[in-house]
Amino acid sequence: MALSKLNNLYRAVILDAAQNPHHKGEIEGATNQMTLHNPTCGDTVNLQLKVDSQDKIADVGFTGDGCTISQASASMMSDAVLGKSKEEALEMAKIFSDEAIGKKHSSDELAKLGDAQALTSIMQFPARIKCATLSWWALTRALEKDADDDNADSSQAKE
């Protein structure tokens, strides 16, 4: 497939995810939550997860406002991690974050991201990296919180 056709496909996938987001909305009985805000562009992601007794993500929801890329990323991330173990989800977030900083992964590792791997093409635009990674950072922080921490947290995205 020609590179321009592939880029157009990626754009279409990203636009569809932003216009028709999956898992947008609050969930009942969230066990893990994280709110992150990117002060550079104003994106906010409020992520809620329900992790079951087998450490699997049984439900995921997000709210917040932001640009097309941040909303598409939150939707794609939520699709990708639903049903995964905490360990698998954290591995996926690391793969995504590594790609954001230029560390390349194999096509098999990228395939774990599902449709979200289309967002790795955004990484060639440095100003958009924070938009794409905000929900993945929220996922990592929500899953890494200690059980005795307060589940509601609000933080600024790293500059």
Backbone torsions as a table, in degrees:
resi	resn	phi	psi	omega
1	MET	NA	135.6	179.3
2	ALA	-64.5	147.9	-177.0
3	LEU	-57.8	-40.4	-179.0
4	SER	-65.3	-37.1	177.5
5	LYS	-67.5	-38.9	178.2
6	LEU	-65.0	-43.9	177.4
7	ASN	-61.7	-39.6	177.1
8	ASN	-64.7	-38.9	177.0
9	LEU	-63.3	-45.9	178.6
10	TYR	-60.0	-43.4	178.4
11	ARG	-60.2	-42.7	-179.7
12	ALA	-64.1	-41.6	178.8
13	VAL	-63.7	-44.1	-179.3
14	ILE	-65.7	-45.1	178.9
15	LEU	-62.9	-41.0	178.9
16	ASP	-63.4	-42.8	179.8
17	ALA	-63.9	-35.2	179.4
18	ALA	-75.2	-38.6	-178.0
19	GLN	-78.9	-27.8	-179.1
20	ASN	-130.0	64.8	-173.3
21	PRO	-67.1	140.0	174.6
22	HIS	-90.7	145.7	174.7
23	HIS	65.6	20.8	178.0
24	LYS	-81.0	122.7	-179.9
25	GLY	135.8	163.5	179.3
26	GLU	-77.0	153.0	176.9
27	ILE	-115.5	155.2	177.7
28	GLU	-85.6	141.8	173.5
29	GLY	70.7	32.7	179.6
30	ALA	-61.1	135.5	177.1
31	THR	-98.3	-22.4	-178.6
32	ASN	-138.4	136.4	177.3
33	GLN	-144.4	155.3	176.6
34	MET	-157.3	136.7	173.2
35	THR	-116.7	125.7	175.4
36	LEU	-125.4	144.9	-180.0
37	HIS	-128.3	134.2	175.5
38	ASN	-99.9	102.0	-176.5
39	PRO	-66.9	-19.4	-179.3
40	THR	-64.1	-41.4	-176.2
41	CYS	-123.5	-8.0	177.0
42	GLY	93.2	3.2	178.4
43	ASP	-67.8	139.8	174.7
44	THR	-133.2	133.0	174.9
45	VAL	-125.4	123.3	172.8
46	ASN	-106.9	106.8	-175.9
47	LEU	-103.5	133.8	175.5
48	GLN	-126.1	135.6	179.1
49	LEU	-128.1	147.3	169.4
50	LYS	-116.9	110.0	179.5
51	VAL	-100.9	125.8	-175.8
52	ASP	-84.4	-178.3	-175.5
53	SER	-66.7	-17.4	175.8
54	GLN	-94.3	13.8	-178.4
55	ASP	63.0	29.9	175.2
56	LYS	-102.4	146.8	177.5
57	ILE	-80.1	104.2	-175.7
58	ALA	-85.4	-25.0	178.8
59	ASP	-156.0	152.3	-179.9
60	VAL	-147.9	141.5	176.0
61	GLY	-149.2	156.2	177.0
62	PHE	-144.7	150.0	171.6
63	THR	-132.1	177.8	179.5
64	GLY	124.8	176.3	-178.4
65	ASP	-128.4	153.0	177.2
66	GLY	172.6	-174.9	-178.8
67	CYS	-71.5	172.0	179.7
68	THR	-54.7	-43.5	-176.4
69	ILE	-67.3	-43.9	-178.7
70	SER	-66.4	-38.8	180.0
71	GLN	-71.6	-39.5	176.9
72	ALA	-64.1	-41.4	-179.5
73	SER	-63.3	-42.6	178.7
74	ALA	-62.9	-41.3	178.6
75	SER	-65.0	-48.1	-179.1
76	MET	-65.9	-39.5	177.8
77	MET	-62.7	-43.8	-178.3
78	SER	-64.6	-38.8	174.6
79	ASP	-61.8	-43.7	-173.8
80	ALA	-67.8	-35.2	-173.8
81	VAL	-94.5	-14.7	-179.4
82	LEU	-59.6	126.4	-179.3
83	GLY	87.0	-6.4	179.6
84	LYS	-86.6	157.4	173.8
85	SER	-74.0	162.2	175.8
86	LYS	-55.9	-43.2	-178.8
87	GLU	-61.6	-44.7	179.0
88	GLU	-64.0	-42.5	-179.4
89	ALA	-64.3	-41.0	177.9
90	LEU	-65.5	-36.7	176.3
91	GLU	-64.1	-42.0	178.7
92	MET	-62.7	-42.4	179.2
93	ALA	-63.4	-37.5	177.8
94	LYS	-65.9	-43.8	178.1
95	ILE	-58.2	-47.6	-179.0
96	PHE	-61.9	-47.0	-179.1
97	SER	-65.1	-38.8	176.4
98	ASP	-59.3	-45.2	179.0
99	GLU	-59.4	-36.7	-179.4
100	ALA	-63.3	-31.0	-179.2
101	ILE	-98.7	9.3	174.6
102	GLY	94.4	1.8	177.5
103	LYS	-83.7	117.8	-174.2
104	LYS	-84.7	149.2	177.3
105	HIS	-124.1	162.7	179.7
106	SER	-68.8	162.0	178.4
107	SER	-63.6	-31.0	176.6
108	ASP	-65.8	-41.4	178.3
109	GLU	-67.9	-41.8	178.7
110	LEU	-63.8	-32.4	179.5
111	ALA	-62.2	-25.8	177.6
112	LYS	-61.8	-22.9	-178.3
113	LEU	-78.6	-10.9	-177.5
114	GLY	63.6	-141.9	-179.7
115	ASP	-60.8	-23.8	-178.5
116	ALA	-62.5	-17.4	178.0
117	GLN	-65.7	-20.9	175.4
118	ALA	-61.2	-28.6	-179.5
119	LEU	-71.3	-16.9	179.2
120	THR	-65.3	-19.5	176.0
121	SER	-69.5	-20.9	178.1
122	ILE	-67.4	-23.5	-173.1
123	MET	-62.3	-14.6	176.4
124	GLN	-76.8	-4.7	178.3
125	PHE	-115.9	91.2	-172.9
126	PRO	-51.7	-35.1	-179.0
127	ALA	-66.9	-17.6	-176.9
128	ARG	-100.9	-5.3	-176.6
129	ILE	-60.3	-44.8	-179.8
130	LYS	-62.5	-34.9	178.5
131	CYS	-61.9	-44.3	-176.9
132	ALA	-73.5	-32.0	-173.2
133	THR	-93.6	-10.3	-174.4
134	LEU	-55.3	-48.6	-178.5
135	SER	-68.3	-32.7	178.1
136	TRP	-69.5	-37.0	174.5
137	TRP	-64.8	-41.6	178.3
138	ALA	-61.6	-41.1	177.6
139	LEU	-59.3	-50.5	-179.2
140	THR	-59.3	-49.0	-177.8
141	ARG	-64.8	-38.3	179.3
142	ALA	-65.8	-40.8	-177.8
143	LEU	-77.5	-25.5	-178.1
144	GLU	-89.3	-6.7	179.7
145	LYS	-64.1	141.6	175.5
146	ASP	-67.0	148.3	-178.5
147	ALA	-58.6	-30.7	-178.1
148	ASP	-89.3	0.9	173.7
149	ASP	-72.8	155.6	171.6
150	ASP	-68.0	130.3	-176.7
151	ASN	-68.8	-21.8	-179.5
152	ALA	-94.6	121.3	-179.6
153	ASP	-141.5	146.7	177.7
154	SER	-132.6	128.8	-176.3
155	SER	-141.7	162.5	172.9
156	GLN	-88.7	143.1	173.8
157	ALA	-66.3	148.6	-179.8
158	LYS	-63.8	139.1	178.2
159	GLU	-76.6	NA	NA
